[in-house]
Amino acid sequence: MFGLVPFKTDDVKKRSESLEDFITEFFKDDHVGNMNMGIKFKADIRETATSYILEAELPGVKKKDITLEYKDDYLIVGGKREEANEESKDSYIRRERHYGEFTRNFYIVNVDEEQICAEFKEGVLKVTMPKEKIENSKKIEIK
């Protein structure tokens, strides 16, 4: 009946655990990151009363290699990380650090584009985006 094969209860438990392990490993950040074959970075965005603040971890990236653009309500963070020992003739046993170009888009509305400022210090990029002042509209009472 469609390839059904009877097996012992212990076999069911082992197969279930191995499937669970497979699924867990498949969706781990490291594995998904390797599938993308790109550089990923962690970022936090917080909101204050007057602005939005993005803080992104960019270790190993030089300030001159970072690009920032605000276009159509998207903050676009890009750059490149160069390989450390390009001239080294050593063969790696394991290599987890990624090198190359990267870009990431963040949808942020209500930003005063002219007042955006950024600083890069100790591997952390901090972008401050002041909010636009929206004039209060007329108050209408609904009955």
C-alpha positions in Angstrom: 0.0 0.0 0.0 2.0 3.0 -1.3 5.3 1.8 0.1 4.2 1.5 3.7 6.7 -0.6 5.7 6.0 -1.8 9.2 8.7 -1.0 11.8 9.2 -1.2 15.5 8.2 1.5 18.0 11.9 2.3 18.7 12.4 2.9 15.0 9.5 5.4 14.9 11.0 7.3 17.8 14.4 7.5 16.1 12.9 8.6 12.8 10.8 11.2 14.6 13.8 12.6 16.5 16.0 12.6 13.3 13.2 14.5 11.4 12.9 17.0 14.3 16.7 17.5 14.3 16.7 18.0 10.6 14.0 20.6 10.8 15.7 22.4 13.7 19.0 22.5 11.9 17.4 23.6 8.6 15.8 26.7 10.1 18.8 27.8 12.2 20.1 31.2 11.3 23.5 29.8 10.3 22.0 27.4 7.8 19.6 29.8 6.3 22.4 32.4 6.1 24.6 29.9 4.2 21.8 29.3 1.8 21.6 33.0 1.0 25.4 33.0 0.5 25.5 36.7 1.5 26.6 38.7 4.5 23.9 39.3 7.0 24.0 41.7 9.9 21.9 42.3 13.0 20.0 45.6 13.3 17.7 47.2 15.9 15.3 50.0 15.1 13.7 52.0 17.9 11.4 54.9 18.0 11.5 57.9 20.3 9.1 60.8 20.4 11.1 62.7 17.8 13.0 60.2 15.7 13.7 56.6 14.6 17.1 55.2 15.5 18.7 52.2 13.6 21.7 50.5 15.1 23.4 47.9 13.0 26.3 45.6 13.9 28.9 45.7 11.1 32.1 44.2 12.5 35.1 44.1 10.2 33.6 46.7 7.9 35.5 49.9 7.3 33.6 53.2 7.5 34.6 54.1 3.9 33.0 50.8 2.6 29.5 51.6 4.1 26.8 53.2 1.9 23.5 54.7 3.2 20.6 55.9 1.1 17.0 56.9 1.9 14.7 56.5 -1.0 10.9 56.0 -1.3 10.5 55.4 2.4 13.3 52.8 2.5 16.6 53.2 4.4 19.1 51.2 2.4 22.2 50.1 4.2 25.0 48.6 2.1 28.6 48.0 1.9 31.3 45.5 1.6 33.6 43.4 3.9 37.0 42.5 2.4 38.6 39.2 3.0 41.2 39.3 5.8 44.1 37.2 4.5 43.7 37.2 0.8 47.4 36.4 0.3 47.5 33.6 2.8 48.3 30.2 1.3 46.8 28.4 4.3 43.9 26.0 3.7 40.9 26.5 6.0 39.4 23.7 8.1 36.3 25.7 8.7 35.3 29.1 7.4 32.3 30.9 8.9 33.1 34.6 8.2 31.5 36.0 5.1 33.1 38.5 2.8 31.7 40.5 -0.1 29.1 43.0 -0.7 25.8 43.3 1.2 22.6 45.4 1.3 19.6 45.5 3.4 16.4 47.6 3.2 14.3 49.0 6.1 10.9 50.4 5.5 10.5 53.6 7.6 8.0 56.3 6.9 7.5 59.8 8.3 11.2 60.7 8.1 12.6 64.2 7.6 15.1 63.2 4.8 17.1 66.4 5.1 18.0 65.8 8.8 19.1 62.1 8.7 22.6 61.7 10.3 24.8 58.7 10.9 27.9 57.7 12.9 30.0 54.6 12.8 31.9 53.7 16.0 33.5 50.4 17.2 31.7 48.3 14.5 28.2 49.7 15.2 26.4 51.9 12.7 23.9 54.3 14.2 21.5 56.1 11.9 19.2 58.8 13.4 16.2 59.7 11.3 14.1 62.6 12.7 10.4 62.4 12.2 8.6 64.8 10.0 6.4 67.3 11.8 2.9 66.5 10.8 0.5 69.4 11.3 -2.5 68.6 13.5 -5.5 68.3 11.4 -8.9 69.8 12.3 -10.7 67.9 15.1 -14.1 66.5 14.0 -16.5 65.0 16.4 -18.4 62.0 15.2 -21.8 61.3 16.7 
